[in-house]
Amino acid sequence: MQISVNYGKEDRFNINVDDKNLIGIFEPNEVAKQDETKLIADALNAPLNKAAFDEFIDTNERIVIIVNDGTRPTPTSKILKQIYPKLRDKEKIFIIANGCHRDPTEDEYHMIFSKEIYEEIAKKNEVHSHDSKNDEMTYLGESKNKTQMYLNKIVAEAKKVIAIGSVEPHYFAGYTGGRKAFLPGVAKYETIEQNHKLALSSDAQALKLDGNPVHEDMIDAMKVLSGIDVFSIMTVLDSEHGVYYVSTGDLNDSFYDCIKKADEVFCVNIPKKADIVISVAPYPMDVDLYQAQKALDNGKLALAKDGILIMVAKCRTGIGPKPFFNLMASADTPQKVIDKIADGFHLGYHKAAKMAEISLWAQTWAVSDLSDDEMKAVHLKPYHDLQTALNEAFAQKGKDASVLVLPAGSITVPKVK
């Protein structure tokens, strides 16, 4: 059987797998297509525990609109197509919730806002890209876990905030969306570091909220927003990035409301675990190694012990934030990586920990545009062609080895029936 998977925005790999070896190709679930315009409009008119959107923006206060960066397929431009005409003449500023990511590129700005809206708001200086290390921050208090909540001053001093996000499974926060607009979205670097240290817990995993220390810390930290009026617009996308569900209103209520719908799309049942798993980080989640790692973490859920996990990720802009890379490159075995993390945590080490944990019980390979040296440094066996990698995996695991493919591994969470 010939299987085709995406590689970057426009390229593809075509591979051949014998039917007898293939457990299956598991995409996010197909769900009914929706009338996106109506879906968004209806949600804006029926918010949860909040006044309708038009009433919320009926103010002379400056409105701060938090939007996701270019690493997520959040349908921000589709939301803005409906609400921007109502905001055009308002005093406002859009802030990109980069967390500790880099600034968006020009193409990513166009993807986030649409070219037309971006050019208009940029000309009026109504866009700010959050810089967790250099922006002026305001201290608002701390969580029960002692995470000190420093938020970007633009947000902390706002009276009205619109948070636009998307909800899907997340490998250590349980799910993206909701509270993530603020933490890590517009938080100080040290605040993000304190929260993400909790990702080292075994309870910090996809789909898990109750008992997940990362999620619970974020929810507790959100209490410092009591003086800010927040209107949340949360979306769930289908496998083709169409809008499947929209929930608006209270930040937490809209987030929790989206979770069941997110599970309908992104949680897939598999009959058994495979000897070889191919997990793809699709565009735009293939932006760099730091983001593409999610495909590894989800792929491991479908992998049998001592199996081979092949991540496919173009890594268009390279490595991404360097701390996790530098840590992994400084240790010659995955166990030594984990030992170093135990000696002292820095932001980015949670990625290293999750990658190293997999390598303790399975092999991790990668097909990428990164150099061989870069891939070897993070304990990934390097390839630049998927069929070559698959052939070598069969040579090692045997001609009867089972194969499972996740064409959207970054957002697909496999569960054994």
C-alpha positions in Angstrom: 0.0 0.0 0.0 1.3 3.5 -0.8 0.9 6.1 1.9 1.4 9.8 1.5 2.2 12.1 4.4 2.8 15.9 4.4 6.2 17.3 4.9 6.1 21.0 5.5 3.5 23.2 3.8 3.8 21.9 0.3 6.1 18.8 0.2 5.1 15.1 0.7 6.7 11.8 1.3 5.3 8.7 -0.4 6.1 5.4 1.2 5.2 1.7 0.6 4.0 -0.5 3.4 2.7 -4.1 2.9 -0.9 -4.4 4.0 0.0 -7.3 6.3 2.3 -5.0 8.3 0.0 -2.0 8.5 -2.1 -1.7 11.7 -3.7 1.5 10.3 -3.4 5.2 9.4 -5.0 7.2 12.1 -6.0 10.7 11.4 -8.0 13.0 13.7 -11.6 11.8 13.5 -13.8 12.9 10.6 -16.6 15.1 12.0 -19.4 16.9 10.3 -18.5 20.1 8.4 -20.0 23.2 10.0 -21.2 26.6 8.7 -18.3 28.4 10.2 -19.7 31.9 9.8 -22.9 30.9 11.6 -21.1 28.9 14.2 -18.9 31.9 15.2 -21.8 34.4 15.1 -24.1 32.1 17.2 -21.4 31.6 19.9 -20.7 35.4 20.1 -24.4 36.0 20.7 -24.7 33.2 23.4 -21.7 33.4 25.6 -21.4 31.4 28.8 -21.8 33.4 32.0 -21.0 36.6 30.2 -22.8 39.4 28.4 -23.1 39.2 24.6 -20.0 40.3 22.7 -21.5 43.5 21.4 -22.3 44.5 25.0 -18.8 43.5 26.2 -17.1 45.9 23.6 -19.5 48.7 24.3 -16.9 50.7 26.2 -14.5 53.6 26.0 -11.8 51.6 27.7 -8.9 50.3 25.6 -9.5 46.7 24.6 -6.6 44.2 24.6 -7.0 41.3 22.2 -4.8 38.2 22.9 -4.2 36.0 19.9 -2.0 32.9 19.4 1.3 33.0 17.6 2.2 31.3 14.3 2.9 27.9 15.7 -0.8 27.0 16.1 -3.6 26.7 13.5 -6.0 28.7 15.6 -8.6 30.3 13.2 -7.9 33.8 14.4 -8.5 35.4 11.0 -11.9 33.8 10.7 -12.9 35.1 14.1 -11.5 38.6 13.2 -13.4 38.6 10.0 -16.6 38.9 12.1 -15.5 40.9 15.0 -12.9 43.3 13.6 -15.4 45.6 11.9 -16.9 46.1 15.3 -13.5 46.8 16.8 -12.0 48.9 14.0 -12.8 52.3 15.5 -12.2 51.2 19.2 -9.1 52.0 21.1 -7.4 48.6 21.1 -4.2 46.6 20.8 -3.5 43.1 19.6 -0.9 41.2 21.6 0.7 38.0 20.2 0.7 35.3 22.9 4.2 34.1 22.1 4.9 32.7 25.6 8.7 32.1 25.2 8.5 31.6 21.4 10.1 33.9 18.9 8.2 36.7 17.2 6.1 35.7 14.2 7.4 36.1 10.7 5.7 38.4 8.2 4.0 35.4 6.6 2.8 34.2 10.0 1.4 37.6 10.8 -0.6 37.3 7.6 -1.7 33.8 8.6 -2.8 35.0 12.0 -4.7 38.1 11.1 -5.2 37.9 7.3 -3.0 40.2 5.2 -5.6 43.0 5.0 -6.3 43.3 8.7 -2.6 42.9 9.6 -1.6 45.8 7.3 -4.3 48.0 8.7 -3.5 47.4 12.4 0.3 47.4 11.9 0.0 50.8 10.2 -1.9 52.1 13.3 0.7 50.5 15.7 -2.0 48.3 17.1 0.1 45.0 17.2 2.5 44.0 19.9 4.5 40.8 19.9 4.9 39.6 23.5 8.6 39.3 24.6 8.7 37.3 27.9 12.3 38.4 28.6 12.3 42.1 27.7 8.7 43.5 27.9 7.7 45.5 31.0 5.8 43.1 33.4 3.4 43.6 36.3 3.4 41.3 39.3 -0.2 40.2 40.2 0.4 37.6 42.9 1.3 33.9 43.1 -0.4 30.5 42.8 -0.6 27.9 45.6 2.5 26.2 43.9 4.4 29.5 44.3 4.3 30.4 40.6 4.8 34.1 40.7 2.4 35.7 38.2 4.1 38.4 36.2 2.0 39.4 33.2 2.8 41.7 30.3 2.0 45.2 31.5 -0.3 45.8 28.5 -2.5 42.9 29.7 -2.1 43.5 33.4 -3.3 47.1 33.2 -6.2 46.3 30.8 -9.8 46.6 31.9 -11.1 44.6 28.9 -9.4 41.6 27.4 -10.6 39.4 24.5 -8.8 36.0 24.4 -8.9 34.1 21.2 -7.6 30.5 21.2 -8.1 26.9 20.2 -8.6 23.8 22.3 -6.8 20.5 21.5 -5.0 17.9 23.5 -1.6 19.1 24.8 1.2 16.7 25.8 1.7 18.1 29.3 -1.0 20.7 30.0 -3.8 18.3 29.2 -5.3 20.7 26.6 -4.3 23.9 25.0 -6.6 26.9 25.1 -8.3 29.0 27.8 -5.9 29.8 30.6 -2.9 29.3 28.2 -3.6 32.7 26.6 -2.3 34.2 29.8 0.1 31.6 31.1 2.4 31.0 29.2 1.0 33.3 26.5 1.7 36.7 27.9 3.6 35.8 31.1 7.2 36.6 32.1 9.9 34.1 31.3 10.5 33.2 34.9 6.7 32.7 35.5 6.6 30.3 32.5 9.6 28.5 33.8 8.1 28.0 37.3 4.9 26.6 35.8 6.6 24.4 33.2 8.8 22.8 35.8 5.6 21.0 36.9 5.6 19.2 33.5 8.2 16.8 34.9 5.4 15.1 36.8 4.1 11.9 35.4 0.6 13.4 35.9 1.4 16.1 33.3 0.1 14.4 30.2 -2.3 14.7 27.3 -6.1 14.6 28.1 -5.5 14.8 31.9 -6.7 17.8 33.8 -7.7 16.5 37.3 -4.5 16.0 39.2 -2.4 17.5 36.4 -0.1 19.9 38.3 0.6 22.1 35.2 -3.1 22.7 34.5 -4.1 23.1 38.2 -1.3 25.7 38.6 -2.5 27.7 35.6 -6.1 27.6 36.8 -5.1 28.7 40.3 -2.9 31.4 38.8 -5.8 32.8 36.8 -7.4 34.1 40.0 -5.0 37.1 39.8 -7.1 38.3 36.8 -10.0 39.2 39.0 -9.7 42.9 38.2 -9.7 42.2 34.4 -12.9 41.6 32.4 -12.1 38.8 30.0 -14.2 37.7 27.1 -13.0 34.3 25.8 -13.5 33.0 22.2 -12.4 29.4 22.1 -12.5 27.2 19.0 -12.1 23.5 18.1 -10.8 22.6 14.7 -11.4 19.6 12.6 -8.6 17.6 10.9 -8.6 20.0 7.9 -8.4 23.1 10.2 -12.0 23.9 9.6 -14.0 25.4 12.6 -15.9 22.5 14.2 -17.0 24.2 17.4 -16.9 27.6 19.1 -17.6 28.5 22.7 -17.4 32.0 24.1 -17.8 33.9 27.4 -16.1 33.1 30.7 -12.5 32.0 30.2 -12.7 28.8 32.1 -16.3 27.9 31.1 -15.6 28.3 27.4 -12.4 26.2 27.7 -14.1 23.3 29.5 -17.0 23.5 27.1 -14.7 22.8 24.2 -13.0 19.8 25.7 -15.6 17.2 24.8 -15.6 18.4 21.2 -11.8 18.4 21.1 -11.9 14.7 22.2 -14.4 13.9 19.4 -11.8 15.2 16.9 -8.4 14.4 18.2 -8.7 11.2 20.3 -8.4 8.0 18.2 -8.9 4.4 19.2 -6.2 2.0 17.9 -6.5 -1.8 18.1 -3.0 -2.3 19.5 0.4 -0.8 19.8 2.9 -1.0 16.9 6.5 -2.0 16.5 7.1 1.0 14.2 5.2 4.3 14.6 5.5 7.1 12.1 4.3 10.4 13.7 4.1 13.5 11.6 4.3 17.1 12.8 2.2 18.8 10.2 2.4 22.5 9.2 2.5 24.9 11.1 3.5 22.7 14.0 6.6 21.7 12.2 8.1 25.2 12.6 11.0 23.9 14.7 12.2 21.0 16.8 10.9 22.5 20.0 7.3 22.5 18.6 7.6 19.3 16.6 8.5 17.3 19.8 4.7 17.0 20.4 4.5 14.5 17.6 7.0 12.3 19.4 5.1 12.5 22.7 1.8 11.5 21.1 3.4 8.9 18.9 4.8 7.1 21.9 1.2 6.3 23.0 0.9 4.0 20.0 4.4 2.4 20.3 5.2 -1.0 21.7 8.1 -1.3 24.1 11.5 -1.5 22.3 9.8 -0.2 19.2 11.0 2.5 16.8 9.3 5.9 16.7 10.0 7.9 13.5 9.1 11.6 13.8 8.6 13.4 10.5 9.0 17.2 10.9 10.6 19.7 8.5 11.7 22.0 11.3 11.4 25.0 8.9 13.2 27.5 11.2 15.6 25.1 12.9 15.9 24.1 16.6 13.8 26.8 18.3 14.5 27.9 21.9 17.9 26.5 22.7 18.0 25.4 26.4 16.5 22.0 25.8 18.8 21.4 22.8 21.9 22.5 24.7 21.0 20.2 27.6 20.4 17.2 25.4 23.6 17.9 23.4 25.6 18.1 26.7 24.7 14.5 27.7 25.7 11.4 25.8 22.8 9.2 27.0 19.1 9.9 27.6 19.6 8.8 31.3 22.3 11.5 31.8 19.8 14.0 30.4 17.3 13.1 33.1 20.0 13.1 35.7 21.1 16.7 34.7 17.5 17.9 34.9 17.2 16.6 38.5 20.2 18.8 39.4 18.5 22.0 38.2 15.5 22.9 36.1 15.4 25.6 33.4 12.7 26.4 30.9 12.9 24.1 28.0 14.1 21.2 30.1 10.6 19.7 30.2 11.0 19.1 26.4 14.3 17.3 27.0 12.8 15.3 29.8 9.9 14.1 27.7 12.2 13.2 24.8 14.7 11.4 27.0 12.0 9.4 28.8 10.9 7.9 25.5 14.5 6.9 24.6 14.8 4.9 27.8 12.4 2.3 26.4 12.3 2.8 22.7 14.3 4.1 19.7 13.6 7.7 18.5 14.4 8.5 14.9 13.7 11.6 12.8 13.2 12.7 9.2 13.9 16.4 9.1 15.7 19.2 7.4 17.9 19.6 10.4 21.5 18.5 10.0 22.6 15.0 11.1 24.7 16.5 13.8 21.7 18.5 15.2 19.5 15.4 15.3 22.2 13.2 16.8 22.7 15.8 19.5 19.2 15.3 20.8 19.5 11.5 20.6 17.5 11.2 17.4 18.7 8.9 14.6 18.9 11.2 11.6 17.2 10.7 8.2 16.1 12.9 5.3 13.9 10.5 3.5 11.0 8.6 5.1 11.2 5.5 2.9 14.9 5.0 3.8 14.1 5.3 7.5 11.2 2.9 7.2 13.3 0.3 5.3 16.0 0.4 8.0 13.3 0.1 10.7 12.1 -3.1 9.0 15.6 -4.4 8.7 16.0 -4.0 12.4 12.6 -5.1 13.7 12.0 -7.9 11.1 9.9 -8.3 8.0 6.8 -9.0 10.1 7.0 -5.8 12.2 3.8 -3.9 12.6 3.5 -0.3 11.4 1.1 2.5 12.5 1.0 6.0 10.9 -0.2 9.3 12.5 -0.2 11.9 9.7 -1.1 14.6 12.2 0.9 13.2 15.2 1.1 16.6 16.9 -2.6 16.7 17.6 -3.7 13.1 17.4 -3.9 11.2 20.7 -4.0 7.4 20.3 -5.7 5.2 22.8 -5.7 1.4 22.8 -9.3 0.1 22.8 
